[in-house]
Amino acid sequence: MKDIIHFSHANGFPASVYRTIFAELSDDYDVRSIERIGHDARFPVTRDWPYLVDQLIDDMSRYRREADGAHPKVWLVGHSLGGYLSLMAALKRPQWVKGVVMLDSPVIAGWRSSLLRVTQWTGLDERLSPAAATRKRRTQWESRDDAWRHFLSKPAFARWDERMLSDYIDFGIPQMHANGSRALAFDRHIEYLVYRTLPHTLGARVAHGVPVPVGFIAGTRSREVRQVGLGMTRRIAGSRIEWMEGSHLFPMERPIDTARAVQRLLKAMESSS
């Protein structure tokens, strides 16, 4: 029986966008995911994301019930938003989790967490994050070709592996009408709320350690890592930190290398347990 990886996506990018990574992992792991976190009315987006954590735990409990009493522990792997949710779910249900791998989800701690709390109160965080742009994000395209040209013309998306960009067009901007027109699958207001409610308490919650092993992969050109730093992340991950050439979206830029790095970290955590 294969170990289970529950993968959680980044804000705005449905899980199917990561199919290339899942395919690379599937020889050794059974990969599960929630397609669009935050879109279930039972688990709304609120400050510090408690209900989003509950959504992940609820999904884990569903396939634990399907395991005929075996209740295997799972690996939690997540990118950005998904990495934070994976860590918080492990804090809440450590007995269900073998370990966590966070992809460019640096833990906000110390004075930076205090600053985040203040900027959220004042609204300044909207201007310092992608939140403001998200509110005006384009939501409609005439055709697949129209969407493809639009994103390929943007420098950030032009760096993507073509398989990942193709899956983003197909699953992140699905066809909605018989005339071929397409629309964003991820509600931009939900995406906006996720950015506005980043957890500022996580650093304090992990300051005294995490009950499961943690691994971390950082983008060499990640603005998020530069902004937050890796002080607390190094404390909880120890030597299990790898660097991947690329931006915050390195999984989309280097999906095969990302999958192999995840495999290395999972094997390292397995061997040390």
TAKA-V850026 format. One record per pair of residues at least 24 apart in sequence whose ideal C-beta (glycine too) atoms are under 8 Angstrom apart, sorted by the first residue. I is the first residue (numbers start at 0). J is the second residue. If there is no record, write none. Layout:
I | J
I | J
//
This chain:
0 | 71
1 | 27
1 | 28
1 | 29
2 | 27
2 | 28
2 | 29
2 | 71
2 | 73
2 | 74
2 | 97
2 | 265
3 | 28
3 | 29
3 | 30
3 | 31
3 | 62
3 | 71
3 | 73
3 | 74
4 | 28
4 | 29
4 | 30
4 | 31
4 | 73
4 | 74
4 | 75
4 | 76
4 | 261
4 | 265
5 | 31
5 | 32
5 | 55
5 | 58
5 | 59
5 | 73
5 | 74
5 | 75
5 | 76
5 | 85
6 | 30
6 | 31
6 | 32
6 | 76
6 | 77
6 | 78
6 | 81
7 | 32
7 | 33
7 | 36
7 | 55
7 | 75
7 | 76
7 | 77
7 | 78
7 | 80
7 | 81
7 | 82
7 | 84
7 | 85
8 | 32
8 | 33
8 | 36
8 | 77
8 | 78
8 | 80
8 | 81
9 | 78
9 | 79
9 | 80
9 | 81
9 | 248
9 | 250
10 | 79
10 | 80
10 | 190
10 | 193
10 | 194
11 | 133
11 | 171
11 | 185
11 | 190
12 | 78
12 | 167
12 | 171
12 | 185
12 | 251
13 | 170
13 | 171
13 | 184
13 | 185
15 | 166
15 | 169
15 | 170
15 | 171
16 | 163
16 | 166
16 | 167
16 | 170
16 | 171
16 | 251
17 | 78
17 | 163
17 | 166
17 | 250
17 | 254
18 | 162
18 | 166
18 | 170
19 | 160
19 | 162
19 | 163
19 | 166
19 | 254
19 | 255
19 | 258
20 | 250
20 | 254
20 | 255
20 | 257
20 | 258
20 | 261
23 | 254
23 | 255
23 | 258
23 | 259
24 | 258
24 | 261
24 | 262
27 | 262
28 | 74
28 | 265
31 | 58
31 | 62
31 | 73
33 | 58
35 | 184
35 | 185
36 | 80
36 | 81
36 | 84
37 | 186
37 | 189
37 | 192
37 | 193
38 | 185
38 | 186
38 | 189
44 | 189
44 | 192
44 | 193
44 | 196
45 | 196
46 | 119
46 | 196
46 | 198
47 | 196
47 | 198
47 | 199
47 | 200
47 | 201
48 | 83
48 | 84
48 | 87
48 | 193
48 | 196
48 | 198
51 | 80
51 | 84
51 | 193
52 | 84
52 | 87
52 | 88
52 | 91
55 | 84
55 | 85
55 | 88
56 | 88
56 | 91
56 | 92
56 | 95
59 | 88
59 | 92
59 | 95
63 | 95
70 | 95
72 | 96
72 | 97
73 | 97
74 | 98
74 | 99
74 | 100
74 | 265
75 | 99
75 | 100
76 | 100
76 | 102
76 | 261
77 | 101
77 | 102
77 | 104
78 | 102
78 | 103
78 | 104
78 | 250
79 | 103
79 | 104
79 | 223
79 | 247
80 | 104
80 | 193
83 | 198
83 | 201
86 | 201
86 | 205
86 | 209
86 | 213
87 | 198
87 | 201
87 | 204
89 | 209
89 | 210
89 | 211
89 | 213
90 | 204
90 | 205
90 | 209
90 | 210
93 | 210
93 | 211
96 | 211
97 | 211
97 | 212
97 | 268
97 | 269
97 | 272
98 | 211
98 | 212
98 | 213
98 | 214
98 | 265
98 | 268
98 | 269
98 | 272
99 | 209
99 | 211
99 | 212
99 | 213
99 | 214
100 | 213
100 | 214
100 | 215
100 | 216
100 | 261
100 | 264
100 | 265
101 | 213
101 | 214
101 | 215
101 | 216
101 | 232
101 | 236
102 | 216
102 | 249
102 | 250
102 | 257
102 | 261
103 | 216
103 | 217
103 | 218
103 | 221
103 | 223
103 | 224
103 | 247
103 | 249
104 | 215
105 | 215
105 | 217
105 | 223
105 | 224
105 | 227
105 | 228
105 | 229
105 | 231
105 | 232
106 | 201
106 | 202
106 | 205
106 | 227
106 | 231
106 | 232
106 | 235
107 | 197
107 | 198
107 | 199
107 | 201
107 | 202
107 | 227
107 | 231
108 | 201
108 | 202
108 | 203
108 | 205
108 | 206
108 | 230
108 | 231
109 | 202
109 | 230
109 | 231
111 | 202
111 | 226
111 | 227
111 | 228
112 | 199
112 | 200
112 | 201
112 | 202
112 | 203
113 | 199
115 | 197
115 | 199
116 | 199
119 | 195
119 | 196
119 | 197
119 | 199
124 | 194
124 | 195
124 | 197
125 | 194
125 | 195
128 | 194
128 | 195
128 | 197
129 | 194
130 | 191
130 | 194
130 | 195
133 | 187
133 | 190
133 | 191
133 | 194
134 | 187
134 | 188
134 | 191
136 | 183
136 | 187
136 | 190
137 | 183
138 | 182
138 | 183
138 | 187
139 | 180
139 | 181
139 | 182
140 | 172
140 | 180
140 | 181
140 | 182
141 | 179
141 | 180
141 | 181
142 | 179
142 | 180
142 | 181
143 | 168
143 | 169
143 | 174
143 | 179
143 | 181
145 | 181
146 | 172
146 | 181
155 | 246
155 | 248
158 | 245
158 | 246
158 | 248
158 | 252
159 | 248
159 | 251
159 | 252
160 | 251
160 | 252
160 | 253
160 | 254
160 | 255
162 | 254
163 | 250
163 | 251
163 | 252
163 | 254
164 | 251
167 | 251
202 | 231
205 | 231
205 | 234
205 | 235
206 | 231
206 | 234
208 | 235
209 | 235
212 | 239
212 | 268
212 | 271
212 | 272
213 | 239
214 | 239
214 | 240
214 | 241
214 | 264
214 | 265
214 | 267
214 | 268
215 | 239
215 | 240
215 | 241
216 | 240
216 | 241
216 | 242
216 | 243
216 | 249
216 | 257
216 | 260
216 | 261
216 | 264
217 | 241
217 | 242
217 | 243
218 | 242
218 | 243
218 | 244
218 | 245
218 | 246
218 | 247
218 | 248
218 | 249
219 | 243
219 | 244
219 | 245
220 | 244
220 | 245
220 | 246
221 | 245
221 | 246
221 | 247
221 | 249
222 | 246
222 | 247
223 | 247
239 | 264
239 | 267
239 | 268
//
